[in-house]
Amino acid sequence: MTDRILVVDDEPDILDVVAYNLEQAGYRVSTARDGRTAIAEAERSKPDLVVLDIMLPDLSGMEVCRALRRAEKTRSVPILMLTARSEEVDRVVGFEVGADDYVTKPFSPRELVLRVRAILRRRASTGEEQTESVFEHGCLTLDVARHQVEVEGQVVDLTSIEFKLLHDLMSRRGRVQSRDALLDRVWGYAAGVETRTVDTHVKRLREKLGPAGAYVETVRGVGYRFSERAP
């Protein structure tokens, strides 16, 4: 079945360009020009991915992202931010509220389609090719089949990227993973994304894991490692 994509932007020209290129790439596309319409449409149709502008006339894209992450029906839907705001702080905030990727305007339609494909590919692969279904370490449990993480028996709400990042590290317990390797396996591409992306997601993941956040160790100058020693 063809993936469905919701494109949200208040600029008609950009909306048309994005929708046209995604349709040419074989996707089914619906559109929205403001935040409230976007939230309603996402909850109604549950798209496979949302392309979301930050500057909207009613709610900001950040507020829309938060709302989608809070709602049961849409919390796992990948979100790609598409915006003219290119400062690093905007990227960091976007990732922290739950965005999976970030493309700045002006953008290459070809790059946008490639980013969309990468997000959908890694989403489809989550839960596939798994030989181990449940990972346990101290107070932390990751259940692949249920796509659920618990710390001290309490469910932790992770984005799809955070879940895949944690699973990648836990499945390679004790082995150092470089930022480039994580970008390749978790994000779906090895180039074109700042290494700050990995650092931001690790920081956010640690915060959400609370007492289990210490299991994700920094190896200076190299990358990250999930602790091999039992606490």
C-alpha positions in Angstrom: 0.0 0.0 0.0 1.3 3.5 -0.9 2.4 5.6 2.0 0.3 8.6 2.9 2.0 11.9 3.6 0.4 15.0 5.2 2.1 18.3 4.1 1.5 21.4 6.3 2.5 24.8 5.0 0.7 28.2 4.8 2.6 29.2 1.6 0.6 27.9 -1.4 3.5 27.8 -3.8 5.7 25.7 -1.4 2.7 23.5 -0.5 2.2 22.8 -4.2 5.9 22.1 -4.9 6.2 19.7 -2.0 2.9 17.9 -2.8 3.8 17.6 -6.5 7.2 16.1 -5.9 6.0 13.6 -3.3 3.1 12.6 -5.6 5.6 12.1 -8.5 7.6 9.9 -6.1 4.6 7.7 -5.7 3.2 8.9 -2.4 -0.4 9.8 -1.6 -0.5 13.4 -0.3 -3.0 15.4 1.7 -2.4 19.1 2.7 -3.2 21.6 5.4 -2.5 25.3 5.7 -2.7 25.9 9.4 -1.9 24.0 12.6 -5.4 23.2 13.8 -6.4 21.7 10.4 -3.2 19.7 10.4 -3.9 18.2 13.8 -7.5 17.3 12.9 -6.4 15.8 9.6 -3.6 13.8 11.2 -5.9 12.4 13.8 -8.5 11.6 11.2 -6.3 9.9 8.6 -3.2 8.9 10.6 -0.7 9.6 7.8 2.6 7.6 7.5 4.6 10.8 7.7 4.0 14.6 8.3 6.0 17.3 6.5 5.5 20.3 8.8 6.4 23.9 8.5 7.2 25.8 11.7 5.8 29.2 10.8 2.0 28.7 10.6 -0.7 31.4 11.0 -2.4 29.9 14.1 -0.3 27.4 16.0 3.4 27.1 15.5 4.8 23.9 14.0 6.4 23.2 17.4 3.0 23.3 19.0 1.6 21.1 16.3 4.5 18.6 16.8 3.9 18.5 20.5 0.1 18.0 20.0 0.8 15.1 17.6 3.2 13.5 20.0 0.7 13.7 22.9 -2.2 12.1 21.0 -2.5 8.3 21.1 -3.3 8.1 17.4 -0.4 10.1 16.1 2.4 9.8 18.7 4.4 7.4 16.6 3.9 9.2 13.2 7.3 10.5 11.9 7.6 14.3 11.5 9.9 16.1 9.1 10.2 19.8 9.9 10.4 22.0 6.8 11.3 25.6 7.6 13.1 28.8 6.8 14.5 29.0 10.3 18.0 27.5 10.0 19.6 28.4 13.3 21.0 25.5 15.3 18.8 26.4 18.3 15.7 25.9 16.1 16.9 22.5 15.0 17.6 21.5 18.6 14.2 22.6 19.8 12.6 20.8 16.8 14.3 17.5 17.7 13.4 18.0 21.4 9.7 18.3 20.7 9.8 15.1 18.7 10.7 15.9 15.1 12.5 13.1 13.2 14.3 15.2 10.7 14.8 18.9 9.7 15.1 20.4 6.2 15.6 24.2 5.7 14.2 26.4 3.0 15.2 26.9 0.3 15.4 23.2 -0.2 16.1 20.7 -3.0 12.9 18.8 -3.9 15.1 15.8 -4.6 16.8 15.9 -1.2 13.4 16.3 0.4 12.1 13.1 -1.3 15.3 11.3 -0.3 14.8 12.3 3.3 11.2 11.2 3.3 12.2 7.8 1.8 14.9 7.4 4.5 12.4 8.1 7.3 9.8 5.8 5.9 12.4 3.1 5.3 13.7 3.1 8.8 10.1 3.2 10.2 9.3 0.1 8.2 12.4 -1.7 9.4 11.7 -1.1 13.0 10.7 -4.4 14.5 11.9 -6.3 11.5 15.0 -8.5 11.4 15.0 -8.8 15.1 16.3 -11.9 16.8 15.7 -10.7 20.3 12.3 -9.2 21.3 12.9 -8.0 24.8 16.0 -6.2 26.2 16.5 -5.8 29.9 19.2 -4.0 31.8 18.8 -2.9 35.4 15.7 -0.8 35.7 15.3 -0.5 31.9 13.2 -2.8 29.7 12.8 -2.4 25.9 10.1 -4.5 24.2 10.5 -4.5 20.4 7.3 -6.3 19.6 5.2 -3.9 21.7 7.4 -0.9 20.8 7.5 0.0 24.4 10.1 1.1 26.9 9.8 1.0 30.7 11.9 2.4 33.5 11.3 1.0 36.9 8.0 -0.4 35.6 6.8 2.9 34.2 6.2 3.4 30.5 8.4 6.0 28.9 7.1 7.9 25.9 9.7 7.9 23.2 9.6 9.1 19.6 10.2 6.6 16.9 13.8 7.9 16.5 14.5 7.7 20.2 13.2 4.2 20.4 15.3 3.1 17.4 18.4 4.8 18.8 18.0 3.1 22.2 17.3 -0.3 20.6 20.4 0.1 18.4 22.6 0.9 21.4 21.1 -1.8 23.6 21.5 -4.5 20.9 25.2 -3.6 20.7 25.7 -3.5 24.5 29.3 -2.7 25.5 30.5 -1.7 22.0 31.2 1.9 21.1 29.1 3.2 18.3 30.4 6.2 16.3 28.1 9.1 15.4 28.5 8.2 11.7 27.5 4.6 12.3 24.4 5.7 14.3 23.4 8.2 11.6 23.7 5.4 9.0 21.7 2.8 11.0 19.2 4.9 12.9 18.6 7.9 10.5 19.1 5.9 7.3 21.9 7.9 5.8 25.6 8.5 6.6 26.0 12.0 5.2 24.2 15.3 5.1 23.1 15.4 8.7 25.0 17.3 11.4 26.6 15.1 14.1 24.8 17.5 16.5 21.7 15.6 15.5 22.9 12.5 17.2 24.1 14.4 20.3 20.7 16.2 20.7 18.8 12.9 20.5 21.1 11.2 23.0 20.7 14.1 25.4 16.9 14.0 25.0 16.8 10.2 25.4 18.8 10.4 28.6 16.5 12.9 30.1 13.4 10.8 29.3 15.1 7.6 30.7 15.7 9.3 34.1 17.7 6.9 36.3 18.4 4.7 33.3 19.9 7.5 31.3 23.3 6.8 32.8 23.4 3.5 30.9 24.0 5.5 27.7 27.7 6.4 28.1 29.7 9.0 26.1 33.0 7.9 24.7 34.8 11.2 24.1 36.0 11.7 20.6 34.3 8.6 19.3 30.6 8.3 20.1 28.3 6.4 22.5 28.0 3.1 24.2 25.4 1.3 26.1 26.8 0.1 29.4 27.8 -3.5 29.5 27.9 -3.8 33.3 24.8 -4.5 35.2 24.0 -1.8 37.7 
